[in-house]
Amino acid sequence: MAKQKPRGLPLESETAWYILLNLGDIVATWALLRRNSGFIESNPIARWFYH
């Protein structure tokens, strides 16, 4: 009998990449805003969280 592949969560790999890329976006935005280099967050909802 063939071994069955262990079952993970549906879309587990894709979800992990999505979370990783979003965290990278948050860190990059935070770093740009922290430098006071003229960058602003144009999304008003996101701006509320950063300030």
Secondary structure, DSSP 8 states (H G I E B T S, - for coil): ---------TTHHHHHHHHHHHHHHHHHHHHHHHTTSS-----HHHHHHH-
